[in-house]
Amino acid sequence: MTSTTVSSRPRILTGDTPTGRLHLGHWVGSLENRVKLQDEFDCYFIIANVHAFTTRVEKPAEIRESVLEIAADYLAAGIDPAKSTIFIQSEVPAIAELAFFFAMLVPFPRLMRNPTLKDEIRDKKLGDNYSFGFLLYPIGQIADILAFRPELVPVGEDQLAHLELTREVARRFDQMYCDVNPQTPDEDYVKAGGLFPVIQPKLGRVHRLVGTGGPGESGQLLKMSKSLNNAIFLSDDSDTIRKKVMGMYTDPNRKRATDPGRTENNPLWIFHETFNPDKNWVAEAQEKYRAGAIGDVECKKKLVEVLVALIEPVRLRRALYEKDPGAILAILRAGTARANALAEETLRLAKAAMKQDYLSRRLSFSAGS
């Protein structure tokens, strides 16, 4: 097994559960940040395929395909494997071992107070019909993060509750096994002898991008999601983008082109404010829209131009990777080897802190089938 390469740059860990291709919500929520941070940070990007089994245990082939889809999206969006490490969660055994130890540090009532877990149960209408593995998901995510001892975790707003639980576990481990004083400021835990940093989240410029459809049962605009069929994907071609934008929900009270239009909580204008680089056009067009001097169609056509300009280069790069799936697997193989080197080192140090360091081990890798 290769040795851990020490980087002088601060480390980042983030990633995605493979549920299919990535969309614009992923882009502004975290992926855009990741691309920008590659030159400044030592970046590790996890494709969390084990977590996908918490709700799709009967669809292993679909999960495998999603892993490759996300890897292609990463590369097409600008994640550079020469600068960053992309790896597959299930191929890093130290993560699962750490998850078992961390599970001992989280009381069950605390786990069930996790609002993200509650939201998942509600949104996916699971009722009481969820596996024990589903409840382990937040613990697994803690291990995903702390196995790499990052300082920052770029995430979307919906992941903040998970990160707070991660911070709690890092503090508790360091206090219990590394004798860190509980009064130590979060940023000084490692300096005080702790193994795990108390990580900090880094939010994208848009914390929650709405979808192209209308509001949900609560009357609130729904978050962009593949499962809700309201997403524009980073792999969509220009015709698909045009169809989705032209069918986008806007203002139900806008009956005729001459009626005043509402720009607040209107997906059309949320998208323009988020993606249109011509801020002067946006401001002037919004004023005309509110006065009834400009219609939905004209504003949607402009949005189509903006989104095609953003997505088309990504789509074309993705098409090149799709022609050579072996290249994607080679990148994942190399990244997973690097990830294992670091995660194994973390596990070794954690076992030593817990006085469970009886033996040493060395992992090896083959090309696979």
N, C-alpha and C positions, 0 to 999 in steps of 0.2 A: 504494500500500500504506500502511496506517495506521502511524503511528510507534509505537514501543514505549512503553508507559506505565510509568513507573517507580513502583513501589509501595514504600511504607515498610515493608511487612510482609515478613517472611522468606518465601521461596518453597518450595512443595511440588510435587513431580511424582510421580504414580503413575497406575495404570490397569489395564486388563485386556485380554487377548487375547480377541476375540469368539468364544466357543465355544457361545453360547446364553445363556439367561436366567441371572441370578445367583441364588445360593442362600444359605442361612444361614451356610455356611462363609465365603463372601465377606463377609457382613455383619460377623461378629465378627473375621475376619482382617484387614480393612482398611477396608471401606466405612463401618462405624460410626464409625471414627476420622476418615475424610474429612469426614463430615457435621459432626462436632463441631469440626473445625479450621478451618472456612471463615471464621469471624469473626476468627481470629487470624493466618491465613496467606494468602498469595497463592497460590491453589490451581490447578494445571493437571492435568487428568485426561485421559489419552490412551486412546483406543480403538485398540488395536494390531492393525489388520486385516491388515497385511503379515505379521506373525508367524503369523497363522492359516494362511497359505498354506504354512508349513513342513510341515504334516501334512495339509492339506486342499486341496492345489493344484487338485484336480479338482472342487471344490465352491464356485465363486465366488459363485453365487446364495445358497447357504447362509450364506457369510461375510457377504455384504451384509445379509441378514436379521438375522444375529446382531449386527451393528453397531447397527442400529436397536433391537434388543431390549435391548442393554446400555444404550444412551442412555436408553431409557424407564425401565429399572431405576434408573439414576442419579437421574433426575429424581424418580421416585416415592419413592425412599429419602430424598430431602431435599437432594440436590445442587442448589444454587440458581445458575442461570446468571447472575444479577445479581452474585453474589459470586465464582463460580468459572468457570474456562474448561474446557469439554469440547470435545475436538477429535479429528479422524480422522488417524491416523498417515500414511496414504498421501498425504494432501493437504498434507503439510509436507515439501517436497523437501530442505530443509536437513538433515533427519535422515539421509536416505540418503547425502548427501555426507559428513557427519561420520562416518558408519559406515565409509566407505571409508578415511578417514584414520586412524580409531581402529584399524582392522584391522591397520595397520602396527605398532601398538604392543603387540600381543598375540602372543607366540610360540605356534605351533601346539600344542606339548606342554602349555603352560599352559592353553590352551582346552580340550583334551581331558581335563584333570584336573578340570574343573568338575563337581562331583558332581551338580548339577541336570541337566546335559546327560546324564550317564550314567544317571540315574534315568529321564529321559524315554525314552531309547533302550530301557531295560529294561521300563518300565511299559507302553509302547506297542508292545512286542515288534517293534521295528524291525530288530533284528539288524544287518546291514550294508546294509540296504535303506533308506537315508535320503539325502536330497539334500544337495548342498553348501550350499544355502540353509538347511537345518536347522542346519548347523554355524555359520552366520552369525548365528543367532538371538541368542546372547549378545552379540555385537558390536552388533547392531541395538538391543538393549536398552540397552547403554551409551550409544549415540547418543540413544535416546529420552529418557534421563535428562539427560545432560550438555548437550543442545541447549537446555535450559531453566535450566541452572545453579542447581538447587535446593539448599537446605540439608538438607532432610529428604525421605525417601522412605518413606511408609507402605506396608508390605508384609506378606504372610504369611511365616511362618518358612521356607517352601520356596524363597523368593526370595533368601535371605541370601547364598548363594554367588554369584549373579549380581551382587549389590550389591558384594561384595568385589572382584570383577573390575572393576567400575566405579570403585571407589576407587583401584585400582592404575593404571588408565588415566589418571585425573585427575592423580594424582601424577606419572606419567611425562611426560605432556604438559607440565605446569607446570614440571617440572624441565628438560626438554629445550628447550622453546621460549620459556619465560618466565623462565628463569634463577632459579627458586626453589631455594633450598638444600635438599638432601635431608633435612637435620636439622630442617627446619621442622615444628613440630607440625601435625597434620592440620587443626585448626581455624583455623590462621593462614595457610593457603596463599594465599587471595585477598589478605589484607593484605600478604603478601610479594611481591605482583605476579603471582600466578597468575591464569589466566582461569577455571579450573574449581574449584569448591569440592570438597573431599573429603567427599562426602555421608555423612549418617548415616541408618541405617534407623530406622523407628519401627514397632514391632510392635503388632498388635492385642492385646486383652486375652486372647484365646484364640488360641494360635499355630497350632493344628492341630485343627479340629473333625472328629470322627469322623462317619461316615455312619450311616444307620439300619439297615444290614445287619450281618452278622457279621464275623468276622475273615477275613483272607486266608490264603494258603497258608502264610505265616510264623507264623500264629497271632495276629498283631497286628491290632487293629481297623483297618479301612481308612478313609482320609480321605474326607470327603464329596466326591462327584464325580458330575457328570451322566453320564459314561461308565460308571460303575459302578452306575447306577440306584439310588443310595442317598441322594439329595439331597431336601431340602425347599426349594422355590424361594420367592423373595420375591413371586412372582406366583401362588402356589397359593391356591385358594379353601378355605373351611373344611372342606368335605367331603373334598377331596384331602388336606389336612393330617391330618384324623381318620383316614383310611384308612392313610396312611403311618405315623403314630404308633402306631396300634393293631397294625400289623404289625411294629413295630420289634423288632429283636433285643434280648434282655435277658440272662438268665442261663440257659444250657442245663442247669445242674445243679438248677435250681429246678423240680422235678417237680410239686409240688402247692402250693396256696396256703399250706399250713401249714409248708412247708419254709423254713428260714432262707434269706434271699436275699443275694446278693453285690452291693454297690454299687460296688466298685472295678472299673474297666474295663467298666462296664455303660453302654451308650449312653443308656438311659433316665435314669440319674442324672447322667451327663455333661451331658445336655441340661437337666435341672432346675437343676444347679449353674450352667450358663451363662446360661440365659434366664429362670428363675423369679425374679422380684424379691422374693418372700416367702421370705426365707432361714430364718425360723423354721419355716415349714411344711416346707421341704426338710429341715432338720435333724431335726425330729420324725418325718417320714415315713421318712427313711432309717433311723432307729433302729427303727421298727416293722417296716420291710422286712427288716432284718437279723435281727429276732426272729421273722419269719414271721407278724406280726400284721396285715400289709397286703399286698395282692396287686398284680400287674402292672397289671391292668385299671384299678383305681382310680387308680394313679399315672399311667398313660398318659392317662386322661381329664383329669386335672389338667394334664398337659403340653399336651394339645390346647387347653385354655382359654388357657394361657399363650402358645402360639405363634400362635393365632388373634388374640389381642389385639395381638401384635407385628406380624403380617404383614397383617392385614386393612386397616388404614389405608394401607399401602404399595400393596396390590393395588388399592384403590379409586382412589388417585391415578394409578396406572398406567393404569387403564381410561380415565381422562379423556384422557391423552396418546395412547392407542391410537386414540381417535376422531379425532385431529387429527395425523396423521403429518407434515403440512406444518410444524407448529409445532416438532416435533423436528428436522427438517432445517434450519429457520431457526436454531435454537439451535446446531446443529453447525456451520453455515456461519459464524455470527458468532464462535464459539469458535475455529474453525480459522483465521480471519483474524487473531485476536489471537495465536494460537500461532505463526503464520508470522512476525509482526512480531518476536517475541522470538527465535525460532530463526534467522531471517535475521541478526539482530544478532549472535548467538553465532557463526554461521558466518563473518561478516565479521571479527570479532575473532580467530577461530581462524586464518583465512587470513593475516591481518596478522601474527600471532605466528609463523606458518610461512613468512612472506615470499613468499606466493603471492597477494597482493592486487593483481592486475593491472587488473581492471575492477570496476565497480560494477553492480548490477542492481536491478530493482524488480519485484516480483511483482504480478499483478493477478488478480482473482477474478470469475467469472461465476456466475450462479445454477445452471448445470448443467441437465441434462435430467431 
